[in-house]
Amino acid sequence: MLVAAQALLFGRLVGTDTDYDEGVYLSSVDALEHGQELGKDVFAPQPPVFYLLLRLISLAGADSVRGFHWGMVAVAIATCAAAYLLGRAIAGPLAGLGASALLTIAPSFTLIAHQVLADVPPLALSLLAFWLAWEAQKRPRAGAVAAAGGAALALAAAVKPNALLALPTFLLLLLWRNSRRERALGGALAGAAAVSAVLLFAYRDVLGELWESVVTYHRDARDTPAVVDRSHELATFLNWKTPFAWLVIAGLAASLLLLRRRSEPVWALWAWAAVSFVFVAFHHPLHHNHLVVLPVALATPAAIGLAALARRVRPDAAAVGIVVLLLAAGYAQQHRRLAVAYVPENPELVAAAETLRRVTAPDDLVVSDQPLVPFLADRRVWGPLVDTANLRFQTGSLTEGEVLRELDKGDVRAVVVGRALARSPELVAALKTRFPTVRRHDRVTVYVR
């Protein structure tokens, strides 16, 4: 029943207006499926396992924006399931249900649950790693279980490096009063090393290119202008008009009451929340998708703290009823909020996609600074220019000269301009020379060779 409720809520925004990064990832996986190689051909701002995940979603039948959105909804539900497993293992079934339910009503999580972004999958894998780390204390084969946990955490980091924020909590759970610490730690290291070795071998020919796009590119981005107001986002993250905020505070208070007993490792999970808060407070440039780590890192220990305290003090039916009502109210509140947030796809981009489909053949390569357009048109993007964000020009990862050289190198048939490329008069003038046929859709222009 809870899974059905999560699918109904998270699926509320399936098919809604797609943001720029989603378009990049969708066009990237399409290029990969048609023979281009990650790193060598396709610019990859995320590590390779994220693209493998998208290809798995594609193999499952996704061939449209809605299909990939539903695939990411499944990942969000899996994140809630991992929270359930962790909560149940630490403090019983009530803690598991509470962790899953509280995460379900977290405002920023529900908004991003359907999006084709690299932020939610590593959180699911991190929670899975936590569960396996804790289970390694109780299972006979501690080393094997710990190895699975280490492998899960390594996979999380290979989806997005921010997953390394979970490492301290993973180690705390793995070693918490564990009489087989050496075996568990050795197993975890072996699991992580095995995953790393496989990925390093698989991508051995493009390691330098991947380092440049995943690490150097984001390091250089630290000097670019701010994207969101950090102070405002942190100050308003716990919205006091939401049941989620009050339940998190109640969970923190319950965890404080359990502090002296030191019988539940809930504070290892609060450490994840603290590290995540510090990351958000200092990461630059901060984007809205970076904030999704906070609801996951807060909901899990809060629910476990409440359930662990309830198991000790045996609250009356009224107290339990209040928590249930708050969860139900939070669900209803988020459902209404998502209904208001639904925005259809930008008609300009849809029209530009139809034009691109008409003026190009299925095998033609195209380039677009609105990457959703070629995906909607079912046209292949030339991989080096799959991402032409302003950030690439600001960091020097891409220059106007490189754009023109790649257009010639890839024998690109058409270029869609409506964002970053339109900001350079020199580049637009060069495009008009190379691509004399022009189709305009308000702020989006299609240039055809």
BELVEN-V8010 format. One record per backbone hydrogen bond with DSSP energy under -1.0 kcal/mol. NH is the residue of the N-H (numbers start at 0). CO is the residue of the C=O. E is the energy in kcal/mol with one decimal. If there is no record, write none. Layout:
BEGIN
NH_CO_E + NH_CO_E
END
This chain:
BEGIN
4_0_-2.1 + 5_1_-2.3 + 6_2_-2.5 + 7_3_-2.3 + 8_4_-2.1 + 9_5_-3.1 + 10_6_-1.8 + 11_8_-1.5 + 13_10_-1.4 + 15_12_-2.1 + 16_342_-2.8 + 22_18_-1.8 + 23_19_-1.9 + 24_20_-2.4 + 25_21_-2.7 + 26_22_-2.5 + 27_23_-2.2 + 28_24_-2.5 + 29_25_-1.7 + 30_26_-2.1 + 31_27_-2.4 + 32_28_-2.0 + 34_31_-1.3 + 35_30_-2.0 + 38_41_-2.5 + 39_37_-1.4 + 40_36_-2.8 + 41_36_-2.7 + 42_382_-1.8 + 48_157_-1.4 + 49_46_-1.0 + 51_47_-1.8 + 52_48_-2.2 + 53_49_-2.0 + 54_50_-2.0 + 55_51_-2.0 + 56_52_-2.2 + 57_53_-2.1 + 58_54_-2.6 + 59_55_-1.5 + 60_57_-1.9 + 61_56_-1.7 + 67_63_-2.3 + 68_64_-2.5 + 69_65_-2.4 + 70_66_-1.7 + 71_67_-2.1 + 72_68_-2.1 + 73_69_-2.0 + 74_70_-1.4 + 75_71_-2.3 + 76_72_-2.5 + 77_73_-2.1 + 78_74_-1.8 + 79_75_-1.9 + 80_76_-2.2 + 81_77_-2.3 + 82_78_-2.0 + 83_79_-2.0 + 84_80_-2.4 + 85_81_-2.3 + 86_82_-2.6 + 87_83_-2.8 + 88_84_-2.1 + 89_85_-1.8 + 90_86_-2.8 + 91_87_-1.8 + 95_91_-1.7 + 96_92_-2.8 + 97_93_-2.4 + 98_94_-2.6 + 99_95_-2.2 + 100_96_-2.7 + 101_97_-2.9 + 102_98_-2.0 + 103_99_-1.5 + 104_100_-1.2 + 105_102_-1.2 + 109_105_-2.3 + 110_106_-1.4 + 111_107_-1.1 + 112_108_-1.4 + 114_111_-1.5 + 116_114_-1.9 + 123_119_-1.8 + 124_120_-2.1 + 125_121_-2.2 + 126_122_-2.3 + 127_123_-2.1 + 128_124_-2.4 + 129_125_-2.3 + 130_126_-2.3 + 131_127_-2.3 + 132_128_-2.4 + 133_129_-2.2 + 134_130_-2.6 + 135_131_-1.6 + 136_133_-1.4 + 137_134_-1.3 + 138_134_-2.0 + 141_139_-1.4 + 144_140_-2.0 + 145_141_-2.6 + 146_142_-2.2 + 147_143_-2.0 + 148_144_-1.9 + 149_145_-2.7 + 150_146_-2.4 + 151_147_-2.2 + 152_148_-2.2 + 153_149_-2.2 + 154_150_-2.4 + 155_151_-2.1 + 156_152_-2.1 + 157_153_-1.5 + 158_155_-1.1 + 159_155_-2.2 + 162_159_-2.2 + 163_160_-2.3 + 164_161_-2.1 + 165_162_-2.2 + 166_163_-1.5 + 169_165_-2.4 + 170_166_-2.4 + 171_167_-2.3 + 172_168_-2.6 + 173_169_-2.2 + 174_170_-2.1 + 177_174_-1.3 + 183_179_-2.6 + 184_180_-3.2 + 185_181_-2.5 + 186_182_-2.3 + 187_183_-2.5 + 188_184_-2.3 + 189_185_-2.2 + 190_186_-2.6 + 191_187_-2.4 + 192_188_-2.6 + 193_189_-2.4 + 194_190_-2.0 + 195_191_-2.3 + 196_192_-2.7 + 197_193_-2.2 + 198_194_-2.3 + 199_195_-2.8 + 200_196_-2.3 + 201_197_-2.6 + 202_198_-2.1 + 203_200_-1.2 + 205_202_-1.5 + 209_205_-2.6 + 210_206_-2.4 + 211_207_-2.0 + 212_208_-2.2 + 213_209_-2.8 + 214_210_-1.9 + 215_210_-2.2 + 216_211_-2.2 + 218_214_-2.4 + 219_215_-2.7 + 220_216_-1.1 + 221_218_-1.3 + 222_219_-1.4 + 223_220_-1.9 + 229_227_-1.0 + 232_228_-2.4 + 233_229_-2.5 + 234_230_-2.2 + 235_231_-2.0 + 238_236_-1.3 + 241_238_-2.2 + 245_241_-1.2 + 246_242_-2.4 + 247_243_-2.2 + 248_244_-2.2 + 249_245_-2.3 + 250_246_-2.4 + 251_247_-2.2 + 252_248_-2.4 + 253_249_-2.5 + 254_250_-2.1 + 255_251_-2.0 + 256_252_-1.8 + 257_253_-1.2 + 261_257_-1.5 + 267_264_-1.3 + 269_265_-1.8 + 270_266_-1.4 + 272_268_-1.5 + 273_269_-2.4 + 274_270_-2.7 + 275_271_-2.4 + 276_272_-2.2 + 277_273_-2.2 + 278_274_-2.2 + 279_275_-2.4 + 280_276_-2.3 + 281_277_-1.4 + 282_278_-2.5 + 289_286_-1.2 + 290_287_-1.3 + 291_288_-1.2 + 292_289_-1.0 + 293_290_-1.6 + 295_291_-1.1 + 296_292_-2.4 + 297_293_-1.8 + 298_294_-2.7 + 299_295_-1.4 + 301_297_-1.8 + 302_298_-2.4 + 303_299_-2.2 + 304_300_-2.8 + 305_301_-2.2 + 306_302_-2.4 + 307_303_-2.8 + 308_304_-2.1 + 309_305_-2.3 + 310_306_-2.1 + 312_308_-2.6 + 313_309_-2.0 + 319_315_-1.7 + 320_316_-2.6 + 321_317_-2.0 + 322_318_-1.7 + 323_319_-2.3 + 324_320_-2.6 + 325_321_-2.4 + 326_322_-2.3 + 327_323_-2.4 + 328_324_-2.8 + 329_325_-2.5 + 330_326_-2.0 + 331_327_-2.3 + 332_328_-2.5 + 333_329_-2.3 + 334_330_-2.3 + 335_331_-2.0 + 336_332_-2.1 + 337_333_-2.6 + 338_334_-1.6 + 339_335_-1.7 + 340_336_-1.6 + 349_345_-1.9 + 350_346_-2.6 + 351_347_-2.4 + 352_348_-2.2 + 353_349_-1.8 + 354_350_-2.1 + 355_351_-2.7 + 356_352_-2.2 + 357_353_-1.7 + 358_354_-2.2 + 363_360_-1.8 + 365_379_-2.5 + 366_413_-1.9 + 368_415_-2.1 + 372_369_-2.2 + 375_371_-2.7 + 376_372_-2.0 + 378_373_-2.9 + 381_365_-2.2 + 384_381_-2.0 + 385_382_-2.0 + 392_388_-1.1 + 393_389_-2.5 + 394_390_-2.1 + 396_391_-1.2 + 397_391_-1.8 + 402_398_-1.9 + 403_399_-2.0 + 404_400_-2.3 + 405_401_-2.5 + 406_402_-2.1 + 407_403_-1.7 + 408_404_-2.7 + 409_405_-2.6 + 411_406_-2.2 + 412_364_-3.1 + 414_446_-2.7 + 415_366_-2.6 + 416_444_-3.2 + 422_419_-1.5 + 423_420_-1.2 + 427_423_-2.4 + 428_424_-2.4 + 429_425_-2.0 + 430_426_-2.2 + 431_427_-2.1 + 432_428_-1.3 + 433_429_-2.0 + 434_430_-3.3 + 436_447_-1.9 + 438_445_-2.2 + 440_443_-3.3 + 443_440_-2.3 + 444_416_-3.0 + 445_438_-3.5 + 446_414_-3.3 + 447_436_-2.8 + 448_412_-3.1
END
